[in-house]
Amino acid sequence: MTLVSTNWLNQNLSKVKIIDASWHLIKNRNAFEEYKREHIRNAIFFDLDKNSNQTKGLPHSHFLPSLKNHEKIVSNMGISNEDQIVIYCHSDLISSCRAWFQLLYFGHNPKLISVLNGGMKKWKLEKKEVTNIETKIVPSKYIANENKNMIKIKSQIDENIIKNKFIILDARSKNRFLGLEPEPRPGIKSGSIEGSKSLPLSELVNSKDNTFLSNEKLKDIFDKTGISGNKIVMSCGSSVSASSLALAYSLINDDYMAKIYIGSWAEYGKK
């Protein structure tokens, strides 16, 4: 149950742990302030910037934290290894999928992690209840287990340009991929990784309510892009929309283990 509907969550609010993983690339929106003003009842805020490894000096990079730091983050959110989790966001990049990826990477049971299809955008369009009441958290003792096969690092990307062991699929806009418009992050050149393919995340979602397209339509789009099999690695600007691409592909390929180039173009395109 990778995706759950707004109606399903509305009927199960007290049975799951809810995470608000909203994150915005544009500077005039503050996800945490928006969360404090309104969120789904019982939701806990997941701060993507603070809960990533920011020590590499790259603008808005979202490298994964250490195992111990992840355990501390999730324990402080009051989440246990046995909890069923539903993640939502209010972001066009569907940043909920980046939190989904992080929890998967650190060993949470895949059957216990879902993303709210349409997120807060669809929730509010349907006039479902939101609140500004602070969610009470009882810290837990979370135990993580790292799966390093889910990420690629820059040296592996460089090696793949020569050996072609996997396909890199880029979730950024077509113009950014082609180098026809500047990157939104300072110090990052335009362009894309040699040999990579383009599939903008915007082509996989309904703009009206941020829901993913039907599985039939997703399959058709991936097929037309020449994507099949399991040797697929997703990339983007900083691993956020890459995670959304990985979730979309997992919806139509049960055997696919989500894989992303964790540094993405924020690392690879650094001047």
C-alpha positions in Angstrom: 0.0 0.0 0.0 2.6 2.6 -1.2 -0.1 5.2 -1.8 -3.2 5.8 0.4 -6.1 8.0 -0.5 -7.3 11.0 1.4 -10.5 9.2 2.3 -8.6 6.2 3.7 -6.4 8.4 5.9 -9.4 10.4 7.1 -10.9 7.2 8.3 -7.7 6.0 10.0 -6.3 9.1 11.6 -5.9 7.5 15.0 -4.5 4.2 13.7 -1.3 5.5 12.0 1.6 7.8 12.6 1.3 10.8 10.3 4.3 12.8 9.0 4.2 16.2 7.4 7.3 16.2 5.2 6.6 19.5 3.3 9.7 21.2 1.8 9.9 24.0 -0.7 12.8 25.0 -3.0 11.4 28.5 -3.5 12.5 30.9 -0.8 9.2 32.7 0.0 7.6 29.6 1.6 8.5 28.2 5.0 7.2 24.7 5.4 7.5 24.6 9.2 5.6 27.9 9.6 2.9 26.5 7.3 2.7 23.3 9.4 2.3 25.3 12.6 -0.6 27.2 11.0 -2.4 24.1 9.7 -1.7 20.4 9.4 -3.6 17.2 9.4 -4.6 16.1 12.9 -1.8 14.2 14.8 0.8 15.0 12.1 4.4 15.3 13.1 6.7 17.6 11.2 9.7 16.1 9.4 12.3 18.9 8.6 14.0 17.7 5.4 16.9 20.2 5.7 17.6 19.5 9.3 17.1 15.7 8.9 19.6 15.5 6.1 23.4 15.5 6.1 24.3 19.1 5.3 28.0 18.8 6.0 29.2 18.5 2.4 28.8 22.3 1.7 26.4 21.9 -1.2 23.4 24.2 -1.6 20.2 22.5 -0.5 21.8 19.1 -0.7 19.9 16.3 0.9 22.5 13.6 1.7 21.2 11.0 4.1 22.1 11.3 7.8 24.2 8.7 9.6 22.4 5.7 10.9 22.7 6.9 14.5 21.4 10.4 13.6 18.4 8.8 11.8 17.6 6.7 14.8 17.7 9.9 17.0 15.5 11.8 14.5 12.8 9.1 14.3 12.9 8.4 18.0 12.4 12.1 18.8 9.3 11.9 16.5 7.9 9.2 18.7 7.8 6.6 15.9 8.6 2.9 16.7 9.7 0.2 14.3 6.2 -1.3 14.3 4.3 1.8 13.5 2.3 2.2 10.3 3.3 5.5 8.8 1.5 7.8 6.3 3.6 10.7 4.9 2.1 13.8 3.2 3.4 17.1 2.0 2.3 20.4 0.5 5.0 20.6 -2.2 5.0 20.4 -6.0 8.1 18.3 -5.7 6.2 15.8 -3.6 8.8 15.9 -0.8 6.8 13.3 1.1 8.5 10.7 -1.2 11.9 11.8 0.0 10.9 11.0 3.6 9.4 7.7 2.3 12.8 6.9 0.7 14.8 7.8 3.9 12.6 5.5 6.1 12.9 2.7 3.5 16.7 3.1 3.3 17.0 2.9 7.1 15.0 -0.3 7.2 11.4 0.5 8.1 9.1 -2.3 6.9 8.0 -1.2 3.3 4.5 -2.6 4.1 4.2 0.0 6.9 5.1 3.1 5.0 2.7 5.0 2.7 2.5 8.3 1.0 -0.8 10.3 0.9 -1.8 10.5 -2.7 -2.4 14.2 -3.5 -1.0 15.3 -0.1 -2.3 18.5 1.6 -3.3 20.0 -1.7 -6.0 17.3 -2.3 -6.9 17.2 1.4 -7.7 20.9 1.4 -9.5 20.8 -2.0 -11.8 18.2 -0.4 -12.2 20.5 2.6 -11.1 17.9 5.1 -10.2 18.9 8.6 -6.9 20.7 9.4 -5.8 22.0 12.8 -3.1 24.2 14.4 -3.1 22.1 17.6 0.4 20.9 18.5 0.8 17.2 18.2 2.0 15.6 21.5 5.0 13.3 21.0 6.2 10.6 23.3 9.8 9.7 22.3 10.5 6.2 21.3 13.6 4.0 20.9 13.9 3.4 17.1 16.4 0.9 15.7 17.5 1.4 12.1 19.1 -0.9 9.6 20.9 0.7 6.6 20.4 -0.6 3.0 23.3 1.0 1.1 22.2 -0.7 -2.2 19.5 1.9 -2.5 21.9 4.8 -3.2 24.6 5.6 -5.7 27.4 8.1 -5.1 29.3 10.3 -7.5 32.2 7.8 -8.2 29.6 5.2 -9.2 27.9 7.6 -11.5 31.3 8.4 -13.1 32.1 4.7 -13.5 28.6 4.1 -15.0 29.2 6.6 -17.8 31.9 4.2 -19.1 30.4 0.8 -18.1 26.6 1.5 -18.6 25.5 -0.8 -15.8 22.3 1.2 -15.1 20.2 4.0 -16.5 20.0 7.3 -14.8 16.6 9.0 -15.0 16.5 12.7 -14.2 13.3 14.2 -12.7 14.1 17.9 -13.3 12.3 19.9 -15.9 13.3 19.3 -19.6 14.8 22.7 -19.9 17.0 22.3 -16.9 18.0 18.8 -18.1 19.0 20.3 -21.5 20.8 23.2 -20.0 18.4 25.7 -21.5 17.6 27.4 -18.2 19.8 28.1 -15.2 19.7 26.0 -12.1 17.9 27.5 -9.1 20.8 26.8 -6.7 23.8 29.1 -6.8 27.1 27.7 -8.0 25.5 24.9 -10.0 26.1 24.8 -13.8 23.3 23.9 -16.3 23.0 20.5 -18.0 22.8 16.9 -17.1 24.8 13.7 -16.5 26.2 12.2 -19.6 24.0 9.4 -20.9 21.2 10.1 -18.6 17.5 10.3 -19.7 14.9 12.9 -18.9 11.5 12.3 -17.3 10.2 15.4 -15.5 8.2 14.6 -12.4 5.5 17.0 -13.6 4.6 14.6 -16.3 3.7 11.9 -13.8 1.2 13.9 -11.6 -2.1 15.6 -12.0 -1.5 19.3 -11.6 -5.0 19.9 -10.2 -4.5 17.9 -7.0 -0.9 16.5 -7.0 -2.0 12.9 -7.3 0.0 10.4 -9.3 -1.4 9.4 -12.7 -3.0 5.9 -12.9 -0.7 2.9 -13.1 -1.7 2.4 -16.8 -0.7 6.0 -17.7 2.5 5.7 -15.6 3.5 2.5 -17.4 2.9 4.1 -20.8 5.1 7.1 -19.9 7.9 5.0 -18.6 7.7 2.7 -21.6 7.9 5.6 -24.0 11.0 6.9 -22.2 12.6 3.5 -22.7 12.6 2.6 -19.0 12.1 -1.0 -18.0 13.7 -3.6 -15.7 15.3 -2.9 -12.3 18.7 -1.2 -13.2 17.3 2.3 -12.9 18.7 5.1 -10.7 16.8 8.3 -10.2 18.3 11.7 -10.1 17.2 15.3 -9.9 18.4 18.6 -8.3 19.0 17.3 -4.7 17.3 13.8 -4.4 13.8 15.1 -3.6 12.0 14.7 -6.8 14.2 11.7 -7.6 12.5 10.0 -4.7 9.1 10.8 -6.2 10.2 9.3 -9.5 11.4 6.2 -7.7 8.0 5.9 -5.9 6.2 6.3 -9.2 8.2 3.6 -10.9 7.7 1.2 -7.9 4.0 1.5 -8.5 4.3 -0.2 -11.8 7.2 -2.5 -11.1 6.8 -4.7 -8.0 10.4 -5.9 -8.2 12.0 -2.5 -8.3 13.9 -1.4 -5.2 14.0 2.4 -5.1 17.5 3.7 -6.0 18.6 7.3 -6.2 21.8 9.2 -6.9 21.9 10.8 -3.5 24.0 13.8 -4.5 22.1 14.4 -7.7 22.8 17.5 -9.8 23.5 19.7 -6.7 26.7 17.6 -6.4 27.4 16.6 -10.0 26.8 20.0 -11.5 28.9 22.0 -8.9 31.1 24.5 -10.6 
